Amino acid sequence: MKRLIVLSLLISHLGFGQKKKAIVILVDGIPHDVIEKVATPNIDRIAAEGAFAEAYVGGEKGGESESPTISAVGYNSMLTGTWANKHNVWGNSIKKPNYAYPTFFKVAREQKPDLSLGIFSTWEDNRTKLLGEGLEATGKLRLDVKFDGYENDTLAFPHRSDRLFIKNIDKYVTQKAVETIKAEAPDISWVYLEFTDDMGHKFGDSEQFYSAVAFTDSLIGEIYDATQSRTEEEWFFAVTTDHGRSADTGKNHGGQSDRERKTWILTNQPKVNERFTNGLAIVDIFPSLLKYMDIDIPQSVEENLDGQPFLK
């Protein structure tokens, strides 16, 4: 019996048989230059363990895949590994997504049905429209854990013009993510945090916006620490943003200026390939996450991807 216990501890210590899990955090509307400018100690420490690089959104500028640098468009490019000319989300109204280009949640569910899936988000539309939960077109995809829709809860989060209720929602979303991860982490999760974009729209390049970025960095640190507390597992941790901001005031986005297109990706994974520093894009998260999770991408899906894995 003692030999079995020692062997079990040795296997655990060496990392054999550790279960893999993945989490992606999308923080809204933080251009690359602001991440470089503002003190972000949590992003910095994760980057020191893994990797951080400039990336882009918006598809091929002037080409068929050119996509608006708008929030939901960026979310869906991350989720599907394709640009808007394929996934067909052109704005935040999310009118007619083309579910023929599946999200990494749908691929994971079909390839490994026993995996648990989770979402933590301000917007309910991220689950009901982009992921298409329960729809025939997505095979009636179901998530196991869902904390979202708080933009509709005006009692807990009274809406005021200062938009600070979004800050409180982000704090609550993070709290639920941390609690859930510590208790029984979903195998694949998406966390969405909005406050930075609200402050960007309201104040542009300003101390209010920079303060929101610093606040969001602290939330990223809380979530990362929760994943690292689960020492029996190996984690793929990635953070990105959906668009940059206009060069004049920083209040707007949607166009194809360099600052609106230039974003970034952070990962805790140190073993990245040339793609990570040469051509990195938001669409690369889809194939990278699935590769890490040892989930085969069906050929019919892979041949239509715009993204490439950035992991070795």
N, C-alpha and C positions, 0 to 999 in steps of 0.2 A: 504493500500500500504506500509506504514512504517513497519507494522508487517511482511509483506512478505520479505522486504529488510533485516530486522534484522534476520529473520529465514534463509535466504539465506546466509548471512554472517556467522552465527553461524555454519551452515552445512559445509561451506567451511573451517572455522577455525578448526573444529573438524576432518576434513579429510574425511567425508562421501562422497562417490561418486567420489573420486578422480580417475582419469584415471591412469592406470599402463602403464609404458614404461620400456624398457630394452635396455641396451647397453653393448656390450662386446668389450674390447680393447685387441688385441694381440700384444705384443711387442716382437720383434724377438731376440731369442738367449741370454737370460739373466739368468744364473744359479742362484740357490737359494743363494749360498754363496756370490755372488756379490751384490745381493739385501741387504743382511745382512751387507755387508762391506761398501757400498757407501751411502753417505747421500742422502736420498730420502724423503724430507719433505712432499711431496704431498701424496705419498704412505702411509707414516706414519700417516698423519691426517685422511685419509680415513679409514685406518685400526683401528684407535682409535674409529671411529664411527661405524665400522662394524667388519670385521674379516680378518685375514691374516694367511695363513698356507703353510707349505711345501706340494708340490704335486709331481706327477711323470708323465712322458710320456714314450712311448716305449713299452706299453703292458706288458704282463707277461714275464719276462726275462727267456728265455729258453723254453717258452711254445708256444702254437699254435698262440697266439696273439702277440708275440714279433714283434715290429715294429721299423723300423729305426728312430733314433732321428734326422730326417731331417725336414726342414721347412714345406713343403706342407703336409707331412704326419701328422705332429702335428696339422696344421690348420684343416685338414679334420677330425681328431679325435675329435677336439673340436666341429666342425660343426655337426657331425653325431652321436656323443656319442658312437662311436665304434672304434676298432683298425683296423690296416691295413689289417688284414686277412679277414675283412668284407668289408670295404669301398674301398679296392684295390688301394689305392694311396701309392706307394712305394718310390716315389722320386719326385723331383721338376718338372719333365717333365709331370707329371699328365697324363699318357698315357690312362688308361682305368678305370676311376672311376666307382664303382658299385653303381649306383643311386638307387638300390633297398633299400639301407640304406640311408634314406632321411636326409637332413640337417634340423636344427630347423627352418630355413626360410621356407622350403617347408611344414613342418608340420603346421606351423603357418598360411601359406597362405591357406591350405586346410581346416583347422579347423575354422579359423576366417578370411574369405576372405577380410573383410573390413580393416584389419590392414595394416598400411603402413610399408614398409620395406626399409632399407637403407644400403649402403655400402660406406666406405671411405677408400681407399686403394692405395698403390703404384702399385700393380700388377693387371692388367686386368684379368689374369688367375684365380684369386680368385673368381671372379664373373662368368666368362664364362665357366671355367672348373670345379672348385670345386662346386660352386652353380649350375652350369649347366643352366644358364639363357637362356630361349628360346628353350631349347632342348625338344624333344618329351619325352625322358626318365624321365624328371623332371616335366612333365605336362605343359611344356612351362612356367615355373616359371618366373615371372617378378618382378623386384624390382622397387619401386617407386622413390627412390633417389639413384643416383650412381655418385660418384666422384672417378674415378680410372684410371688406365692405364698410369700414368704419367711417368713410366719408358720408355715409347715410345716417349715422347715429348722431343726430343733433342734440340729444339729451346729454350723453356722455361727453361729447365734443362740440359744444356750442360754436356755431360758425360766426366769426367776427372778421371784420375787414383787415385786421392785422395778420391774419392767416396763422397765428400761433397755435390754433387748434391742430393744424397739420403737424407741427412739432410734437404735440402731445400724442397724436396718433402714431407717429414714427417711434416715439418712446414706448408706447404700448405694444406696437407690433414687435419691436425688439424684445420687450419683456416676454411676450408669448413665445417668440422664437427661442430665446434662451431657456425658458422653463421647459419647453417641449424637447429641445435638444438634450438637456440634462436628464430628463425623465426617460424618454424613449425616442431617440432621434429618427425621423424619417430617413429612408435611404437616399432620397434625392429631394432637395428643397430649393425653393426660390423665395428670397426675401426682397420686397420692394419698399424703398424709402423715398419719400417725396419732398420733404421740407426744403431742401436746397433749391429746387426749381422754383418753388413759390417765392422764396426770398430773392432769387435771381430776377424773376419777373417784376417783383415789386420795387426792388432797389437797384437792380443791375450790379455792376462791379462796385462793391461797397463793403463797409465793415459789417453790415448786417448779413450780407451774403457770405463773406469769409467766416463769420461767426457760425453760420449754419453749416458750413463745410467742416469746421472744427467739431461741432456737435455731432455731425454724422460720423466723423472719424471715431468718436468715442463709442458710438453704437456698433460700428464695425468691430471694434476691439472687444466689446462685450460678447458679440456673437462668436467671434473667433476663439475667445477664451473658453466658451461653452463647448465648442467642438474639441478643443484640445484637452478638456477635462475627461473626455471619453478615450482613455488611453488604450482600451482594448480594440479600437478601430483605427483605420487609416482614412484620412479625409482629403478630398479635393475641395479646396476653398478658392473661390474666385469672386472678384468684385469688379464691376465696370459701371459705365454710365451710358445713357441713351443718346446724348447729343451734347454739343458744346453750346456756345452762346455767341450772339452777334458781337462784332468787333467794336462797334461804336460805343454802346452803353452797357452791353451785357444783359439787357432786359429781354431780348428776343432770341428766337431761333426758328429754324424751319428751312433756311436756304442752304446754299452750297459754298459759303465762304470757308476759308481754311479753319477759322476758329470754331465754326459751327460743326465742322466735320471731324476735327481733331479731338479724340478722346483718349482713353487709357484702359488697360486691363492689369489687374493685380492678381497674383496667384501665390499660394503657399508652396507650389510645386517648383523645386529648383531645377529639375531636369526638363528644360524646354529646348525646342529645336530652333532652327534658323527662322522659321515663320514668326516666332515671337518677337523678333527684332527687325523683321523685313516683311512688311505687308500685313501686319496684324490687324484684324478687324473684329467687330462684335459678332459676326457670323461664325467665327472660329470657336466660340465657346461650345456650341452644340456638339461638333465632332470630338472636341477635347474631353468634355465631360463623359460622353458615352465611351470613349476609348479608355478612360481611367476606370470606369465602372465595368469594363469587360463586357459591354453590351454591343452585340453585332448590329450594324446598321444595314437594313435590307438594301440590296443593290438598287432597287427602284427608287429608294430615298437617297442613297449615297450619290448616284449619278446626277442628281438635281441639286446637290448642295453647292452653295457658294463659298462655304467656309472650309478650312483645313485644320486638322488637329495641330496644336502647338506643343504637344508633349512628345518627348522622345520615346 
